[in-house]
Amino acid sequence: MSKKLFFLSFLMLLIASNLFSQILDDSTQTVYDATTTNFKYLKDIKFNRNVSSHPDTTITGFERFSPMEKNRYKLQDLGLSGTSTKPMFYKPPSIIGKTSGYYTYSMFGLPVEDIKLFDTRSPHTDLYVVFGSGNRNITDISFSQNIKPNWNFGFNLLWHTMDKQISSTGRGDNAVRGLSYNFYMYYWTPDSNYFALGAYTRMNHKVAESGGVDTTGFQNNNDFFNDNAEVNLEEVSSSELNVKYYLYQQYQLNPAFAIYNEFYSSLITNYFSDPQVSTNQEFYDRILFNTTETWNKNKINDITNEAGVKGDWKKAFYNAFYRYRQVRFYQNYLTDVENKTEGYVGGSLRYDNDSSYYLMVEGELLLNNGNHKIRGVYENRFWELSYQRMMYDPGFIHERYFSNHYEWYNSFGSVQSDNIRALFKIPLKKIAIRPFLNLSMLKNYIYFGPDKMPKQASGFAQLYSPGIDLNFQFGKYLHWDNQFIYTFKSGDEEARDVFRIPPIFVNSSIYYSRFMFNEKLLMSIGVNGHYQSNYFADGYDPVTQQFYLQNDFELPSYFLANVFVNIKIKTVRLFLKYAYINQKAGRGYFATPYYPGQPKGLDLGLSWMFYD
């Protein structure tokens, strides 16, 4: 607690010094700040989007620092940020070809797509730190500097550590240790005809696997939240190492025609290690050949090269491409390496009629087997409609796997996915009403069954998720933001039973926000909450890092509330939050069967931007 008290004292001094200095010197003008600093993403350049953004300096929702909170609780994890995570609602993959099938740590890196390409007139630094309850600490640093007016260098670093919630030996007994960073450089000629971006990214994410709470001698669910609760696994760990090299180039011959090339090489390695299988043997369903230890290593090497043409004509944009992809997958208990060579063709068309409407269609075809992705989007001032059709390959792990605890050999077909989203915007003065519908129709979906092995569902499943975003403003300063989602399923029994989603899902936030001290300080104080109904959530298997179907443990419905204060002074933002304030002694909620959720605690955070 001493670190938090020190940090809180530092924040109070920071607030006082900033307020005092600004009140004394109103004449000082900031030459560079968020309003004079712009950035684009790679997709904006690749698809000729004439947009740019300013650094985020808002404080609405600033207290949401974990992936779970940032995604408005639409994720399932193991009760602790940084542990294996999957989308709660169905989300189609981005690749229609072969993948490893491992995905639960993919959101904790720093992908190239998220790099902010600043056009900085001065060095830009963004420092973000969080001291969370239970020693959940995050440090996120980004830096960008123009070497010359048309030559920029930058880097991002994300470091987070999370202590164990259960069966901890004390402070510093980490459940999660993650380090991600990237370096990038981009250059464009003075006439802007040529642009190049090179990047290197690396993520090393390590997790101590608990296997959930040991329920031996338990009388009811309240025993899960006993301070003396023990876990099922000791000295067991899993990790992911992800390294990627990236290069993008384009040359503009004229506004209507340009050529581009996108190349990357990635190597992703997943590990699972249990050096004392004999101690943990009751946890495993089977031990095939080694009663002493288990060490799994799976890696996928992906080399992708895309060449294409693109251009603008008046308000329209087009592009067409050919993509070559070579994928190699290796498992340490299997001697041979699986090799796949894939060829893709595709393109897109877009028409943007200023603020009146927006229309886009895109598609790609995998020449090897006919897998495809077709997507269309239409937007105007009153409604949005999107449709996506996909057929995509099963992952390598779904079809062939051998380790100390499992063995299977499958021949699965492609998964078919149709996804429709409709959103309606009802313009009112102080009430924002946005009803929406998400509809997913799936055939031949691949999942892990109760035996923790992959299966392919026969027949169709339809997932309906109607909902509404309903936001109110009372007077000048009081806001109440809400989201309600109701989910129901139809279709063939086996296919629809595969998808486990809470029927009722609610997010709500009520807060008072206004400027103070002659508009030198912006403060927001309020409470946000989340509710979801009971359901049979997927279980988790640390050996394969996969979520699987289970019918023995129903997660009870729960509601959690967080009280927060967010403050902004000049380029500094900070938050103070008491998470899960409504938790009762000896009670709690479950994130996944046998994995309790995050308990109550005090979280502190700071974001500080520098422009020199």
N, C-alpha and C positions, 0 to 999 in steps of 0.2 A: 504493500500500500504506500510505502515511502516514495516510490517512483511516481505514483499518481499524484501524491501531495506536492511533490517538487514540480511536476508538470503543471498542476493547477495553479500553483503560486506563480510560475513563469508566465502562464496565460494572463493572470490578473495584472501582473506588471506590464505585460505587453499591451493589454487593453488600455491601461492608464497612460503609458508613455505615448501610445499612438494618438489617443484622444487629446492629451495635453499638447503634444507637438502640433497637431492639426489646428487646435483652437488658437494657439499662439501665432501660427504662420499660415494663414489662409491664402497668402499671396504666392506661395510656392506652387509651381506648376509641374506636374509630372509629364516629362517628355514622352516616355514610352510606358504604356500600360496595356490592359486587356483590350481596350478599344482601338489601339493602334497596332495590335499584334494579330495576325491572321494565320490560319493553317488550313491545309487540305489533307484528305486521305488519298491513298494510292488509287482507290476506285474512282475518285473524282477526276484524277488525271487520265487514267486508262479509258474512262468512258466519257471524257470531254464534258464533265459537269462544271458549269461555270458558277461554282459556289465556293464559299470559304466560310470558316467559322472563327469565332473568337474563343479564347480560353474560358472555361466555365468558371464563373465567379458567383453563381447563384447559391443560396443557402437552403432552398426548399429541397428537402430530402437529403441534405448533406450528412445527416447523422447515420445514413445507411451505408456502412462501410464494408460489410461482408458480401460475398457473392449471393448468398441467400437473400439478404435484404435488398441488394441492388436489383435482383430479378423478381422482387416483390413476392418472395416465398414460392415461386413456381419451380422449385428445385427440390429434389430429395437427396439428402446427404446422410452422414452418420452422426449427426448431432454436433459436429464441430467443423468450423470452417477449414477448408483445405483437405478434408477427407474425401473419399470417392463420392462423386456427385453425378446425378442424371436429371434430365428434364422431367418434371412431373406430368406435363402435358406432352403429347406426341410431337416430336420435332423431326422433320425429314433430314437426312444427312446432306452434306454439301457435295459429296463425291458419288457418282453413279457407278464407278468402277470398284476395284478391289481396295479394301482397307484392312488394317490389322484386326479390327473388331474391338480393340481397347479404346476406351473413350472417357473413363471416369475422372481422369486428371487433366483432360485437355483444356479446361477453362482456366487453369492456373498459370498459364504462360503469358508471353507477350507476343502475339502474332504480328506478322508484318502488316496485315490489313489494318491494325489499330495504331500504327505509327502515325504521329501527327507531323506533317511536313510543314514546318513553320517557315515563313518568309520574314525572318527577324531582322529588325533594324538595330537591335542590340541583343546581347545574350539573354536568353529566356530560360529560367529555371523554375521548376515547380516541385516543391518539397511537401510531401504528405506523410504524416506519421500518425499512428493510432496506438494507444495503450489501452487494450481491452481487458475486461474482467477475465480472470483465469489465466492471466499472462498471455493473452492473445495480442500479439504485437505485429504491426505492419509498418514497413518503411517503403515508400514509393517515391523515386526521384526521377525526374525527366529534365533533360538539358538540350538546348538547341542553340547553335551559334553560326552565323554567317561568316565563313572564311573570307569570301568576297561577295559582292552583291548577288552573284548568280551561282554561289557554291556554298552549300550548307552541310554542317556536321552535327550529329546529335547522338544521344544515348538515353536509354531508359533502364531503370533498375527497380526490381520488386523483390523485397525480402520479407518473409513472414514466418513467424514461429507461433505455435499453439501448444500449450501445455495439455497434458492428459486431464480429462475430467474425472475419470474413474481409475481407482487403484494407482494413484500417483504417489511417487516417492518424495515429492516436494517440488518447489519452484525450480524450473529449468528442466523438468522431466518432460521432454517434448513428445507430443503425439504427431506434430507436423513440423517439418523444416523445409521451406521452399525458397529457392533462389532462382530468379529469372532475370535476364538482362539482354539487351540488344545494342548494337552499334549500327549506325546507318550514315550514309552520305549521299547527297544528290546534287546534280549539276544540270544547268540548262544554259544553252548558248545565249548570247545577248539578244539575238533575234527570236529566241524562244522556239526555234524550229527543232532543236534536239534536246531531249531530256533523258537523264539516266539516274537510276536509284539502285544502290547496292546496300545490302543489309546482312547482318549476321545475328542470329538469335540463339539463345541457349536457355533451357529450363532444366533444373535438377530438383525434383520434388520427391521427398521422402516421408513416409507415413508409418508410424508404429501401429500395426494391426492388432486390435483387441479381440476380434471375434464376437463383440457384444458382451453383455453382462452375463456372468455365470449365475444361473437361476437355481442352483442346488439349494434346497431348503426354503425356497421362497413360498410365502403364503398368498401374496397378491402383488399387484403392480407397484404398490407403494414401496416394496422392498428394493426396486430398481434404484430408488433415489436415496437409499441409505448410505451414509458416509463410509460404511465398511464393505460396500459392495465390491466384488472381485470380477475380473474379466476372464474370458475363456482361453485366451492365448497369451503366452509369455515369450518375450524376445523375438517376436515375429514382425517382419517388416515387408513393405512393398514400396516400389518407387518407379518413377519414370524419368528418363533422361532424353531430352528432345533437343536436337541440334539442326539448324537450318541455315543454308546459304541461299541468298536471293539476289537476282539481278533483273531489273526492268529497264528497257530502252524503247524510245520512240523517236521517229523522225517525221516531221511535218513537211510534205512537199507543197501543199496548198490547203486552204481550209476544208476542202472537200475530200482530201485524200492524205492519209498518213499510214506508215507501216510501224509495227511494234513487235517486240519480242519479250517474252516473260519466261525466265528460267529459274528453277529452284531445285535444290537437292536437300533432302531431309533424311535424318536417321533418328528413329524413335525406338528406344529400348525400354521394355517393361521388365521389372524384377519382382519375384516373390521369394522370400527366404525364411525358412524355419530351421534353425540349427539344432533344435531339440524336439524332434517329432515325438519321441517317446514320452515326453512330459505333456505334450498337447494332444496325444493320440485320440482322446475321447471326443475332441472337436470334429475330427475328420470322419466323413462317411466311409472312407476306405483308404488303405495304404497299400499300394501295388507292389513296391519292390524294395523300399529303403525305410526301415523303421528308425533310423538315426537322424536323418536330415532331409530337407527338401530345398532345392534351389532351382527355381524356374527363371529362364531368360528367354524373352521373345523380342525380336527386333524386326523392324520394317524399314527398308531403304527405298525412298521414293524419289526418282529423278524425272522431272517434268519440264518439257520445253514447248512453249506455245508461240506460234507466229501468226500474225493477223494484219488486217487492214481495217481502217476506220476513217470516219470523216463526218463533217457537219454540212448540212445544206439547209440554209435558212433556219427554221426551228426544229429540224429533224436531225437525228444522229443514227449512224449505222456502224456495225462492225461485223467482221467475219473472221474465223480463225480455224487453224488446224493445230491440234495438241497431241504431242507424243509423250507417252508416259511409260516408264519402266519401273516395275515394283518387284522387290525381292523380300521374302519373308522367311525368317529363320527361327526355329525352336531348338533349344539346347538338347532336348531328349530325342529329337529326330535328326538323323544324319544329313538328309537331303534338304536343299534350299528350294523353296517354291519361287518360280519366276513367272511374271506376267508382263506382257508387252501390250499396251493399249493405244489405240488411235481414236481421236475424237474430231468431229467437225461441228461447228456451231456458229452462232451469231446473234445479233440483237438489233432491234429497231426501236427508236424512241422519238416521241413528238411531245414537245413541251410548249404549250400555248400560254406562256406566262402564268398568271394566276387563275386563268379560266379552267384549264384542265390539263392533265398529264396522262400520256398513254405510252406503255412500254410492253414489248413482247421480246422474249429471248428463248433460246433453245440450244441443246447440244445432243449429239448422237454418238454413242460408243459403237464404233464400227465392228468390233469383235463379236458382239452378241445382240445388238439392237437395243440395249439399254438406252434410256433417253430421259431428258428433262425439258419440259416445256412450261414456261411461266408467262403470265400476262398480268398487267397492273393497269387499272384505270382510276384516276383520282380527279375530283373537282371540289368545289367549295362546300358541297353538301354531303358527299358520300365517297367512299373508297371501296373498290372491289378488286380482289386478286384471286388468281387460280394457278395452281401448280400441279403438274402431272409428272410423276417420276417412276422409273423402273431402275432399281439399283441392285448391285451384287451383294451377296452375303460376305461377311468378313472372313479372313483366313481362319480365325479361331473358331468360327462356327462350323467349318467343314472338316478340319483336321486338327487334332490336339492329342498330345500324350505327355503326361507328367506322372509324378509319384502318386497322384490322387485321382486322376481321370484319364480315360482313353476313349476317343470316338473318331469315327470316319463317316462323314455325311456327304451327300450330293444334293444340295439345295438349289432351287430355282431362284430367279430374281424376285425381289419384293416390289409390289405395285402400290403406289401411294398417290392419292388425289386429295388435294387440300384447297379448300375455299375459305376465304375470309371476306366478310362484308362489314363495313363500318359506316354508320350514319352520324352526321354532325348536325345537331340542332342548335342554331345560333340564338342565344338569349343573352341578355345583358350581363347578369351576374350568376347565371346558372349554365354550366356546360354539361350537356346531355349527349352522350355518345353510346348508343346501343350498338352491339356488334355480335357477330356469329362466326365461330370457327368450326369448320366441318372437315373431318378427315375420314377418308374411305380407304381401307387397306386390304390387300389380298396377299396371301403367302407370307405373312409377317413372321420374322424369326425372333425367337425369345428363348430364355433359359427357363426350363420347367422346374417343378418341385424337386427333381433329382439333381438339379444344378447343371444339367446338360442341355445343349441347344436343341431346339425343335422348330419345325416350321408349321405354322397353323394352317389348316385347310379352310377354305371358304373366305368370305368377306366379313369385315367389321366396319361399322360406321360409328364415329365418335362425334357427338354434337356438344358444343360448348357455347351456348348463348350467354351473353352478359351485358353489362352496362357500366360505363364510367360516368359517374355522377358527382360533379364538383360544384360546390356552393361558395359564394362570397357574401358575407354579412357585413354591411357597412364597408369601411375602407380597409380594415385590418384582419378580420376574422375569416378563416377559410376552413372548409370541410370537404376533403377529397375522398371519394369512395370508388371501389371497384367490386362488382358482384359477378361471379361466374357459376353457372349451373351446368353440370356435365351429365349426360346420359348416353347409353350405348345401345346399339341394335346390330342385327346381322346374325350370322351363324354362331352357335353357342361357344364352340371352342375358340373361334377367332376373337369374339368380343370379350371373352373372359380373360384374355391375355393382358388387357389394358386395365391397370388399377389406378384410378384417379378419384380423389375425394369428390362426391357429388356436389357439395356446397363449398365454395371458396370465396373468402371475403377479405379485402384490405380496406382499411379506413385510417384517415389521418385528419385530426383537427388541430389547427395551430393559429396563433396570433402573431402577425408579422408587421413590423413597422420600423421606420427610421427614428433615431433618437439623437440627442446632442447636436442639434442643427444639421441633421442628416449626415453626421460623421460616422454613426454606428447603425448598422442594420441588425435587428434582433428578431428571431423567430422562436417562440416557445410553444410547446404543444405535446400531444400524445398521439402515437400511431399504434395500430393494432392489427392483428391477423387472426382469422378464424378459418378452420377447415373441419369438415365433418369426418366421422369415423369411416375407415375403409381398411381392407386387407392390402397394405402396402407391400411392395416387393421386398424380399429379404436380400441380404448381401453376402457374397462368397469372396473372401479375401484371396483365395488361391488363384482364381481366374480374374479377379477384379470386375466381377459382373453382378448385376442385380438379377434376381430370379423370382419366379412365381412361388408364392407360399399361401397356405390356407389355414395356418394354425394360430397366427398372432394377428388380431385385429387392432390396429392403432385407434385408440379412443379419440373422439373429437376434442379439440382444444382451442383455447383463445389465449393469446399473449398480448401484452401491452407494454409499450416503451415510452417513457417520459423523456423529453429532450429539450435542450436549449441550443440554438445555433446562432452564431454571431459573426458578423463581417465588419472589419475595419480596414479600409483601404485595400491592400492586397492580401490581407490575412483573413482566413476563415477558421473558425473553431467550433467544436461541438462538445457538449457534455450530455451524456445519455445514461439513464438508468434502465437497463434492458430487463424485460420480463418482470416488471415490478409487481405484477399480480400473482407471482408464484407463491404458493403456500408451503409451509415447512413440511418436508417429507413427501411432497408432491411434485409433479412435473409433467412434461409431455414427451412423446416419442417421435423421433425423426424417422427411424427405420425400426422394424422389429428387433428387440433386444438392445437397441441403441437409444439411450435417453437424449433428449434435446438439450440445448444450451441453458444452463441455470441463470438465475438473476445475477446482475452485477453492474458495476459502473464502468462506462467506456468514455475515453477522452480522445479527441482527435484534433489535428491541426493541419491546415493547408496554407502554405506561404509561397507566393509567386514573386520572383525577382526579375527585373528588367534591365539589369546592368551587371 
